[in-house]
Amino acid sequence: MKSMVEIAHAFLEPCLHRQAVCVDATFGNGKDTAFFVECGARLVYAFDIQKELIEKRRGDFDERVVELIVDSHAHLDRYVDKPVDAIVFNFGFCPHGDETITTMPKESVEAVRKAIGRLRKKGRMALVLYPHLFGEQESDALERVLRRIDPHVATIQRVESVNTKAGPFVLLVEKKAGETGRESETI
Ligand SMILES: C[S@@+](CC[C@H](N)C(=O)[O-])C[C@H]1O[C@@H](n2cnc3c(N)ncnc32)[C@H](O)[C@@H]1O
């Protein structure tokens, strides 16, 4: 059976053509960015607040393809000025890293709202949510926001295990209307 990350990647893959613009909103160890690059994306914006994680992998990516950004994904609108084909968020803390540095509900909501605003028509976004210190608040806040989105603007599905209580789950978003750049018009 596929892991939640594999489900997220399989969902995003059809959007990853040679001109694809992507966002990895939580770079961590860089696995999602590597996935976008391997699928042939033209440009990947990769965010993380932990500078050392970004620096550790800087040499592994072509700087013409991957723009590594040490800043919060809540500021995504300051860097991403193009319509985006595929976006991934892996929330929580970095595996094998500092478990006290996690994504935070308020910033996560702000980032997801902005990300949806940047997605082009038929663009896709995968949100992988894990148990962590603020995980429950984060998933509640995100689902509250996503539930309010007009189904004419985006289709949203949740994939989860039915027999693990606090396991990870994934929210899959496909944009139906085009990119507006303005979060308030889509949510
Ligand atoms: C679950 S890990 C990501 C795993 C990663 N995608 C990989 O392939 O290894 C979550 C990451 O989000 C980062 N993070 C936490 N808050 C953030 C924020 N506001 N903006 C961007 N990244 C953030 C953490 O530093 C951590 O590295």
The ligand as an SDF file (V2000), in Angstrom:
LIG
                    3D

 27 29  0  0  0  0  0  0  0  0999 V2000
    7.6460   17.2560    7.7410 C   0  0  0  0  0  0  0  0  0  0  0  0
    9.0200   18.3150    7.4400 S   0  0  0  0  0  0  0  0  0  0  0  0
    9.1220   18.3490    5.6800 C   0  0  0  0  0  0  0  0  0  0  0  0
    9.7060   17.1280    5.0780 C   0  0  0  0  0  0  0  0  0  0  0  0
   10.2680   17.3670    3.7120 C   0  0  0  0  0  0  0  0  0  0  0  0
    9.2900   17.6940    2.7260 N   0  0  0  0  0  0  0  0  0  0  0  0
   11.2220   16.2800    3.2400 C   0  0  0  0  0  0  0  0  0  0  0  0
   11.1270   15.8500    2.1120 O   0  0  0  0  0  0  0  0  0  0  0  0
   12.0520   15.8980    4.0310 O   0  0  0  0  0  0  0  0  0  0  0  0
    8.3910   19.9190    7.8040 C   0  0  0  0  0  0  0  0  0  0  0  0
    9.3480   21.0460    7.5510 C   0  0  0  0  0  0  0  0  0  0  0  0
    8.6190   22.2630    7.6020 O   0  0  0  0  0  0  0  0  0  0  0  0
    9.4860   23.2580    8.0580 C   0  0  0  0  0  0  0  0  0  0  0  0
    8.7090   24.4240    8.5030 N   0  0  0  0  0  0  0  0  0  0  0  0
    8.1370   24.6500    9.7040 C   0  0  0  0  0  0  0  0  0  0  0  0
    7.4850   25.8410    9.6970 N   0  0  0  0  0  0  0  0  0  0  0  0
    7.6660   26.3550    8.4480 C   0  0  0  0  0  0  0  0  0  0  0  0
    7.2450   27.5610    7.8350 C   0  0  0  0  0  0  0  0  0  0  0  0
    6.4990   28.4550    8.4840 N   0  0  0  0  0  0  0  0  0  0  0  0
    7.6170   27.7830    6.5520 N   0  0  0  0  0  0  0  0  0  0  0  0
    8.3830   26.8640    5.8740 C   0  0  0  0  0  0  0  0  0  0  0  0
    8.8050   25.7090    6.4220 N   0  0  0  0  0  0  0  0  0  0  0  0
    8.4510   25.4560    7.6850 C   0  0  0  0  0  0  0  0  0  0  0  0
   10.2710   22.5810    9.1480 C   0  0  0  0  0  0  0  0  0  0  0  0
   11.4680   23.2810    9.4010 O   0  0  0  0  0  0  0  0  0  0  0  0
   10.4680   21.1870    8.5540 C   0  0  0  0  0  0  0  0  0  0  0  0
   11.7090   21.0810    7.9260 O   0  0  0  0  0  0  0  0  0  0  0  0
  1  2  1  0
  2  3  1  0
  2 10  1  0
  3  4  1  0
  4  5  1  0
  5  6  1  0
  5  7  1  0
  7  8  2  0
  7  9  1  0
 10 11  1  0
 11 12  1  0
 11 26  1  0
 12 13  1  0
 13 14  1  0
 13 24  1  0
 14 15  1  0
 14 23  1  0
 15 16  2  0
 16 17  1  0
 17 18  1  0
 17 23  2  0
 18 19  1  0
 18 20  2  0
 20 21  1  0
 21 22  2  0
 22 23  1  0
 24 25  1  0
 24 26  1  0
 26 27  1  0
M  CHG  2   2   1   9  -1
M  END
$$$$
